Amino acid sequence: MNWVHFVGEGRCGHTIISAILDSHPNACISEEEKPVARWLRDPAVWTQETIISRTINTGLGKERKAIMTATGLTGLRVPKDNLLVMGDKCGWDAVNEFRKRGASANILTDFGKMMNMPVKVIHVSRHPLDNISAWVQSPKWIRLHPEIYARTRVLIRRYSRFYTAAEEVMSGQDVFNLRHEELCKNPISEITALCTWLGLPLEDTWLKMVSGAVYTKPNNRFEKEPWEFSELVDMVYWRIIDKYPSLKYYKK
């Protein structure tokens, strides 16, 4: 059995991918249980047995319920049989433990040893201009930083700090790069490649149904605010896209 660990900024597609995988009869993905953080804080309680039990028995969470209802995935949930893949959908779990709380950069290797499972990392990305736009336009960040130019600079720095840590955490791991844009454009081929990498058997009816739940195109929020400020666009490229290998797909 493989343990799946998601890495990526929020609002880039973790929820739909986790819902698709969780609808597979041989996979079980929990909804932001943050097992790595829990294990680090209390290893005596958060053992392999506890984490497996929580992964299998926890509910969907309101975010995934909403997206499953909207996409029609709700009816695809089936009893789990012969589990081949387990995991959790939180894209920040290990990265934040390393970045904010001083955990080792080998955190995922250590977690895999404790779980006695190989760890596979799904790195979910979305064009940084689009991803940052989603945060710039969110009520929380508007409330915290009402002026758009200052808010955008704060969120660019936030995004950069995340990827500085994420690159180290993913280094040496078995990583599948899943880009939001490619998923929207070629859902069947991307889901097929993902399942093949995870060792999940594919059934044509399931594949067609879950592929139909994927958005037909990216939101392209970056066509709106705040990218009328050309210097902010340039900042995203030199500070993020041109800097981090895992985002080189988005280079001009």
C-alpha positions in Angstrom: 0.0 0.0 0.0 1.2 3.6 -0.8 0.6 6.6 1.3 -0.3 9.7 -0.7 0.8 13.1 0.5 -0.4 16.2 -1.3 1.8 19.3 -1.6 0.6 22.6 -3.0 -0.9 26.0 -2.3 -4.6 26.2 -1.4 -7.1 26.7 -4.3 -5.2 24.8 -6.9 -7.2 21.6 -7.1 -6.5 19.4 -4.1 -10.2 19.0 -3.3 -11.3 17.7 -6.7 -8.3 15.4 -7.0 -8.8 14.0 -3.5 -12.5 13.5 -4.3 -11.7 11.6 -7.5 -9.2 9.3 -5.8 -11.5 8.8 -2.8 -14.2 7.6 -5.2 -11.9 4.8 -6.3 -12.7 1.5 -4.5 -9.0 0.8 -3.8 -8.2 4.3 -2.4 -9.1 6.3 0.7 -8.1 10.0 1.1 -9.1 11.8 4.2 -10.2 15.5 4.4 -7.4 17.6 5.9 -6.8 15.4 8.9 -3.1 16.7 8.9 -1.7 13.3 10.0 1.9 14.4 9.7 1.4 17.3 12.1 -0.6 15.2 14.5 2.0 12.5 14.5 4.8 14.9 15.2 3.0 16.5 18.1 1.9 13.3 19.8 3.5 10.2 18.3 2.4 8.0 21.2 -1.3 8.7 20.3 -1.0 9.2 16.5 0.4 5.8 15.6 0.2 3.9 12.3 -3.0 2.2 13.6 -4.6 5.5 14.7 -3.9 7.3 11.4 -5.2 4.4 9.3 -8.4 4.2 11.4 -8.9 8.0 11.1 -8.2 8.0 7.4 -10.8 5.3 6.7 -13.5 6.5 9.2 -13.5 10.3 9.1 -16.2 12.2 7.2 -15.8 14.1 4.0 -15.7 17.6 5.3 -18.0 20.4 4.1 -15.6 21.6 1.3 -15.3 18.2 -0.3 -19.0 17.5 0.2 -19.8 20.8 -1.7 -17.6 20.0 -4.6 -18.7 16.4 -4.8 -22.3 17.5 -4.9 -21.6 20.2 -7.5 -19.6 17.8 -9.8 -21.8 14.7 -9.3 -19.1 12.7 -7.6 -21.3 12.1 -4.5 -22.9 9.1 -6.0 -19.6 7.5 -6.8 -18.6 6.7 -3.3 -18.3 3.0 -2.8 -17.3 0.6 0.0 -13.5 0.2 0.2 -12.1 -3.1 -0.8 -8.4 -4.1 -1.0 -7.0 -0.7 -0.3 -3.9 0.1 -2.3 -3.7 3.8 -1.6 -4.3 5.9 1.5 -3.6 9.5 2.2 -4.8 13.0 3.2 -5.6 15.9 1.0 -4.0 18.8 3.0 -1.4 20.4 0.8 0.3 22.3 3.6 0.7 19.6 6.3 4.4 18.6 6.0 5.5 21.8 4.4 4.2 23.9 7.3 5.7 21.6 9.9 9.1 22.1 8.2 8.7 25.8 7.5 7.1 27.0 10.7 7.9 24.4 13.4 11.4 23.3 12.6 10.7 19.7 11.5 13.3 17.9 9.4 13.3 18.3 5.7 13.1 14.5 5.6 9.8 14.6 7.3 8.0 12.6 4.7 10.6 9.9 4.7 10.4 9.7 8.4 6.6 9.6 8.3 6.7 6.8 5.7 9.0 4.7 7.9 6.6 5.1 10.8 3.6 4.1 8.6 5.6 1.3 7.0 4.4 2.5 3.6 6.1 4.1 0.7 5.2 7.8 0.5 4.1 9.2 -2.9 3.8 13.0 -3.3 1.1 14.6 -5.5 2.3 18.1 -6.2 -0.8 20.0 -7.4 -0.1 23.4 -9.0 -2.0 26.1 -10.8 -0.5 29.1 -12.6 0.9 31.2 -9.8 -0.7 34.4 -11.2 -4.1 32.6 -11.1 -3.5 31.0 -7.7 -2.4 34.2 -6.1 -5.4 36.0 -7.6 -7.7 33.6 -5.9 -6.2 34.7 -2.5 -6.1 38.4 -3.5 -9.8 38.3 -4.2 -10.8 36.4 -1.0 -12.8 38.2 1.7 -10.3 37.1 4.4 -7.3 38.8 2.7 -9.3 41.8 1.6 -10.3 42.3 5.3 -6.7 42.0 6.4 -5.2 44.2 3.7 -7.8 46.5 2.1 -5.4 48.1 -0.3 -4.9 45.8 -3.3 -1.4 46.6 -4.2 -0.1 46.0 -0.7 -2.3 42.9 -0.4 -0.9 41.4 -3.6 2.7 41.9 -2.4 2.0 40.2 0.9 0.5 37.2 -0.9 3.4 37.0 -3.4 5.8 36.8 -0.5 3.6 34.3 1.2 3.5 32.1 -1.9 7.3 32.3 -2.3 7.9 31.3 1.3 5.7 28.3 0.9 7.6 27.0 -2.2 11.0 27.6 -0.6 10.0 25.1 2.0 8.0 22.8 -0.4 11.0 22.3 -2.7 13.1 21.0 0.2 10.3 18.8 1.5 9.7 17.3 -1.9 13.4 16.8 -2.7 14.2 13.1 -3.1 10.6 12.0 -2.9 8.6 10.2 -5.6 6.6 13.1 -7.0 3.8 13.4 -9.5 3.3 16.9 -10.8 -0.4 17.5 -11.5 -1.1 20.8 -13.2 -4.5 22.3 -12.9 -4.4 23.5 -16.5 -3.4 20.1 -17.9 -6.1 18.4 -15.8 -8.8 20.7 -17.3 -7.5 20.2 -20.8 -6.9 16.4 -20.7 -8.7 15.0 -17.7 -8.8 11.4 -18.9 -5.1 11.2 -19.7 -4.1 13.0 -16.5 -6.2 10.8 -14.2 -5.0 7.7 -16.1 -1.4 8.8 -15.6 -2.0 9.5 -11.9 -3.7 6.2 -11.2 -1.1 4.3 -13.1 1.6 6.0 -11.0 -0.3 5.1 -7.8 -0.8 1.5 -8.9 -4.6 1.8 -9.0 -6.5 -0.3 -11.5 -8.6 1.6 -14.1 -12.1 0.8 -15.1 -13.4 2.7 -18.1 -16.8 3.6 -16.6 -15.3 5.0 -13.5 -12.6 6.9 -15.5 -15.2 8.5 -17.8 -17.5 9.5 -14.8 -14.8 11.1 -12.7 -13.2 12.8 -15.7 -16.5 14.5 -16.4 -16.4 16.1 -12.9 -13.3 18.1 -13.8 -13.7 21.7 -14.7 -13.6 22.2 -18.5 -11.2 25.2 -18.2 -9.2 27.1 -15.6 -10.8 30.1 -13.9 -8.1 32.4 -15.3 -8.6 34.8 -12.5 -5.3 36.5 -13.5 -7.1 38.1 -16.4 -8.8 40.3 -13.7 -7.2 42.2 -10.8 -4.5 42.8 -9.6 -2.2 42.2 -12.6 -2.7 45.6 -14.2 0.4 46.4 -12.1 3.1 45.1 -14.4 5.8 45.2 -11.7 3.7 42.7 -9.7 3.6 40.3 -12.6 7.3 40.6 -13.0 7.7 39.9 -9.3 5.8 36.7 -9.6 8.0 35.5 -12.4 11.4 36.4 -11.0 10.5 35.6 -7.4 8.5 32.4 -8.0 8.1 30.9 -11.4 11.7 31.4 -12.6 13.1 30.4 -9.2 11.4 27.1 -8.2 12.0 23.9 -10.4 8.5 22.5 -9.5 6.9 25.6 -11.2 9.1 25.8 -14.3 6.1 24.6 -16.4 4.8 28.1 -16.1 7.8 29.9 -17.5 7.1 32.3 -20.4 
